[in-house]
């Protein structure tokens, strides 16, 4: 990708770089939006010179290594080989905090030339159409617009950087980040579609669950936080329903009751603080396809961590319904990522996440030592793509036995694999809801008692773990998730 010769400037501070990216992006989207309005109104065609303005801004870094590279234990914001690195950027103002977190240490520790200009990558027109109402009543079809304005080109939207599908030795320029602007915009729109809320509401600390009862408890927890002296100031619900600190409990509950969450496939709930360091819970539903889908899109926001908290089947006789399983390994039988991340690739347990989950379990349950060990089992979690795997038990038993698996579910291995693949710290804490191999199934009465007792505590453990991880952010972004050929940006 080559910068256009026009409007290229050398910048000297991270703030200047982001401000220039924002200026160019807003100019480009304003031009594209205005041209769309003119065409919808009276079929005025954009000229060639005007079309050349419909392009993403680009950030370019040039590094000429002299002597030894500066030593750092940081897992990101570093360059290891000389060369030119670049990336196109979308929504620079919304991503300002992230961009500054990458550029500040880079520009502090390395001698770099940083340039900002207009790229050769077109902004697809659907990404500046906010609601779609603009097309209503115009008599213009999406196909007609695609022949006149830049449209989505799926051949250019790939995860090649994340999957290492580029020739590091012969690529020019080298990738500066895992995702370019077109890939990010692709996911931002899908986040809105699946979760029912604006992508800007998503917080950097993410809980993923496979059962709606965790949503009920998260809402209850959020209301408690807003009614008490906590760091949280609002909760955003599906459909962009906003509950603010200062509302009465009655008003808050009325807003909760008004949410039509079932309109959305994977509804998301965002408990926000003024510093942008809040918590998002997404009910991803059941299955590895859902797990891959939502994490593909959440990853472009570069969250600090995602944790899977949900139900599992216990595989050991010694387990009791309501016990917890802390995954320290994953046996992936989901098949969803086999083409890009084969199942023989090991997924490392991240020490910071494992320790935070164990300590959070101790804090919330009040158990320590042997008492905690009776409630919390560490081991291998087996993830299937077949909910009725038990019907193949005779064939599956030898492999499960060799893997020493202690629990089975349909999402955790996928979520962990996606975290590994997309460089997002991950972890799994599951709650045993049944023991399918030991005739302990979820009968209606027992299930109700289990849910009432276990779900609230389980959710609070997940939240407490994220609070612990917030205090050790520097060590959380582990070098275990980075290869030897890596873009400088996290």
Residue pairs with C-beta under 8 A, 6 or more apart in sequence:
1 58
1 86
1 88
1 119
1 120
1 121
1 173
2 119
2 120
3 58
3 60
3 86
3 115
3 117
3 118
3 119
3 120
4 52
4 55
4 117
4 118
4 119
4 120
6 117
6 118
7 24
7 117
7 118
8 115
8 116
8 117
8 118
9 20
9 115
9 116
9 117
10 113
10 114
10 115
11 17
11 20
11 114
11 115
11 116
12 114
13 107
14 99
14 100
14 103
14 104
14 107
15 100
17 59
17 99
17 103
17 114
17 116
18 92
18 96
18 99
18 100
18 103
20 57
20 116
21 57
21 59
21 89
21 92
21 99
21 116
22 92
22 93
22 96
24 57
24 116
24 117
24 118
25 56
25 57
25 89
25 90
25 91
25 92
27 53
28 53
28 54
28 55
28 56
28 57
28 118
28 123
29 123
29 128
31 50
31 53
31 54
32 53
32 54
32 123
32 125
32 128
32 149
32 150
33 128
35 44
35 46
35 50
35 54
35 149
36 125
36 128
36 129
36 134
36 145
36 149
37 134
38 44
38 46
39 45
39 46
39 140
39 145
39 148
39 149
40 134
40 135
40 138
40 140
45 148
46 54
46 148
46 149
51 150
53 118
54 122
54 123
54 125
54 149
54 150
55 118
55 119
55 120
55 121
55 122
55 123
56 88
56 89
56 90
56 118
56 119
56 121
56 122
56 123
56 180
56 181
56 182
57 88
57 89
57 92
57 116
57 117
57 118
57 119
58 86
58 87
58 88
58 89
58 116
58 117
58 118
58 119
58 121
59 86
59 87
59 88
59 89
59 99
59 114
59 115
59 116
59 176
60 84
60 85
60 86
60 114
60 115
60 116
60 117
60 173
60 176
61 79
61 84
61 85
61 86
61 106
61 112
61 113
61 114
61 176
61 488
62 83
62 84
62 85
62 112
62 113
62 114
62 115
63 79
63 82
63 83
63 85
63 110
63 111
63 112
63 113
64 82
64 111
65 79
65 81
65 82
66 111
69 78
69 79
69 80
69 110
70 78
70 109
70 110
72 78
72 109
73 479
74 105
74 474
75 477
75 478
75 479
75 481
75 482
75 490
76 102
76 477
76 482
76 488
76 489
76 490
77 101
77 102
77 103
77 104
77 105
77 106
77 109
77 488
77 489
77 490
78 105
78 106
78 109
78 110
78 488
79 85
79 106
79 110
79 112
79 488
80 484
80 486
81 174
83 172
83 173
83 174
84 172
84 173
84 174
85 173
85 174
85 175
85 176
85 487
85 488
86 173
86 174
86 175
86 176
87 175
87 176
87 177
87 180
87 181
87 487
87 489
88 119
88 121
88 180
88 181
88 182
89 95
89 99
89 181
90 123
90 127
90 181
90 182
90 184
90 185
90 188
91 184
91 188
92 99
94 200
97 276
98 302
101 490
102 177
102 488
102 489
102 490
103 114
106 112
106 488
107 114
119 181
121 156
121 180
121 181
121 182
122 150
123 150
123 181
123 185
124 150
124 151
124 152
124 153
124 182
124 185
125 145
125 146
125 149
125 150
125 151
126 142
126 151
126 152
126 189
127 185
127 188
127 189
129 135
135 142
135 145
145 151
152 182
152 186
153 182
156 182
157 182
157 183
157 186
158 165
158 183
159 165
159 179
159 183
159 296
159 340
159 422
160 166
161 175
161 177
161 178
161 179
161 180
161 487
162 178
162 179
162 299
162 421
162 422
162 423
163 340
163 341
163 421
164 483
164 485
166 175
168 174
168 485
174 487
175 487
176 487
176 488
176 489
177 487
177 488
177 489
178 299
178 422
178 423
178 487
178 489
179 187
179 299
179 300
183 300
184 300
187 296
187 297
187 298
187 299
187 300
188 199
188 297
188 300
190 297
191 199
191 202
191 297
191 298
191 301
192 198
192 199
194 264
194 265
194 266
194 293
194 294
194 297
195 202
195 238
195 264
195 266
195 267
195 268
195 282
195 294
196 238
196 239
196 240
196 261
196 263
196 264
196 267
196 268
197 236
197 237
197 238
197 239
197 240
197 268
197 270
198 240
199 301
201 236
201 240
201 268
201 270
201 272
201 280
202 268
202 270
202 280
202 298
202 301
202 303
203 270
203 271
203 272
203 276
203 277
203 278
203 279
203 280
203 303
204 276
204 277
204 278
204 301
204 302
204 303
204 304
204 305
205 277
205 278
205 279
205 280
205 303
205 304
205 305
205 466
205 469
205 470
206 279
206 280
206 281
206 282
206 298
206 303
206 305
206 306
206 307
207 214
207 218
207 279
207 280
207 281
207 282
207 306
207 307
207 309
207 459
207 462
207 463
207 466
208 281
208 282
208 284
208 291
208 294
208 295
208 306
208 307
208 308
208 309
208 310
208 411
208 415
209 215
209 281
209 282
209 283
209 284
209 308
209 309
209 310
210 283
210 284
210 285
210 286
210 310
210 311
210 409
210 410
210 411
211 283
211 310
211 311
211 455
212 283
213 451
213 455
214 281
214 283
214 309
214 310
214 455
214 458
214 459
215 261
215 267
215 269
215 281
215 283
216 455
217 455
217 456
217 459
218 269
218 271
218 281
218 459
219 235
219 237
219 256
219 269
220 456
221 271
221 459
221 460
221 463
222 232
222 235
222 243
222 269
222 271
223 235
223 243
223 249
223 252
223 253
223 256
225 232
225 271
226 232
226 233
226 234
226 235
226 243
226 244
226 245
226 247
226 252
227 249
227 252
231 273
231 274
231 275
232 245
232 271
232 272
232 273
232 278
233 244
233 245
233 272
233 273
233 274
234 242
234 243
234 244
234 245
234 272
235 242
235 243
235 269
235 270
235 271
235 272
236 242
236 243
236 269
236 270
236 272
237 243
237 255
237 256
237 259
237 261
237 269
238 259
238 260
238 261
238 263
238 264
238 267
238 268
238 269
239 259
239 260
239 261
239 263
239 264
241 255
241 258
241 259
242 255
243 252
243 255
243 256
247 255
261 267
265 285
265 290
266 282
266 283
266 284
266 285
266 290
266 293
266 294
267 282
267 283
268 280
268 281
268 282
268 283
269 280
269 281
269 282
270 278
270 279
270 280
271 278
271 279
271 280
271 281
272 278
277 470
279 463
279 466
282 294
282 298
284 290
284 291
284 294
284 411
286 387
286 410
286 411
287 385
287 387
287 410
287 411
288 334
288 335
288 336
288 383
288 385
288 410
288 411
288 413
288 414
289 336
289 385
290 411
291 336
291 410
291 411
291 414
291 415
291 418
292 336
292 337
292 414
292 418
295 306
295 414
295 415
295 418
295 419
295 422
295 424
296 418
296 422
298 306
298 424
299 418
299 422
299 424
302 424
302 490
303 424
304 425
304 469
304 470
304 473
304 476
304 477
305 353
305 424
305 425
305 426
305 427
305 466
305 469
305 476
306 415
306 419
306 424
306 425
306 426
307 353
307 357
307 426
307 427
307 428
307 429
307 462
307 465
307 466
308 411
308 412
308 415
308 416
308 426
308 427
308 428
308 429
308 430
309 428
309 429
309 430
309 431
309 458
309 459
309 461
309 462
310 409
310 411
310 412
310 430
310 431
311 409
311 430
311 431
311 432
311 433
312 325
312 381
312 407
312 408
312 409
312 412
312 430
312 431
312 432
312 433
313 407
313 408
313 409
313 432
313 433
313 434
313 435
313 436
313 437
314 320
314 321
314 323
314 325
314 406
314 407
314 432
314 434
314 435
314 438
314 440
315 382
315 400
315 405
315 406
315 407
315 408
315 435
315 437
316 377
316 406
317 435
317 438
319 325
319 377
319 406
319 432
319 435
320 432
321 432
321 433
321 434
321 435
321 440
321 446
321 450
322 431
322 432
322 450
322 453
322 454
323 374
323 375
323 376
323 377
323 431
323 432
324 361
324 375
324 376
324 377
324 429
324 430
324 431
324 432
324 458
324 461
325 376
325 377
325 378
325 379
325 381
325 406
325 407
325 428
325 429
325 430
325 431
325 432
326 354
326 357
326 358
326 361
326 376
326 377
326 378
326 428
326 429
327 349
327 378
327 379
327 380
327 381
327 407
327 412
327 416
327 427
327 428
327 429
327 430
328 349
328 354
328 378
328 379
328 380
329 347
329 349
329 379
329 380
329 381
330 347
330 380
330 381
330 382
330 383
330 412
330 413
330 416
330 417
330 428
331 380
331 381
331 382
331 383
331 399
331 400
331 403
331 405
331 413
332 343
332 347
332 383
332 413
332 414
332 417
333 343
333 382
333 383
333 384
333 385
333 389
333 413
334 383
334 384
334 385
334 410
334 413
334 414
335 385
336 385
336 414
337 414
337 417
337 418
337 421
340 421
341 417
341 420
341 421
345 420
347 413
347 416
347 417
347 420
348 420
348 480
350 425
350 426
350 427
350 476
350 478
350 480
350 481
351 478
352 425
352 469
352 472
352 475
352 476
352 478
353 425
353 426
353 427
353 465
353 469
353 476
354 427
356 427
356 465
356 466
356 468
356 469
356 472
357 427
357 429
357 461
357 465
358 372
358 376
359 465
359 468
360 461
360 462
360 464
360 465
360 467
360 468
361 367
361 372
361 375
361 376
361 429
361 461
362 368
362 372
363 464
364 457
364 460
364 461
364 464
365 372
365 375
365 457
365 461
367 374
367 375
367 376
377 406
377 407
378 406
379 404
379 405
379 406
379 407
380 403
380 404
380 405
380 406
381 405
381 406
381 407
381 408
381 409
381 412
381 413
381 428
381 430
382 400
382 403
382 405
382 407
382 408
382 409
382 413
383 408
383 409
383 410
383 411
383 412
383 413
383 414
384 408
384 409
384 410
385 410
386 392
387 410
389 396
389 408
390 436
390 437
393 437
407 430
407 432
408 436
409 430
412 428
412 430
415 426
415 428
416 426
416 427
416 428
418 424
418 426
419 425
419 426
419 481
420 426
420 481
423 481
423 482
423 490
424 481
425 469
425 476
425 477
425 478
425 481
427 465
429 458
429 461
429 462
429 465
431 454
431 455
431 458
433 442
433 447
433 450
433 454
434 440
434 441
434 442
435 441
442 450
469 476
477 490
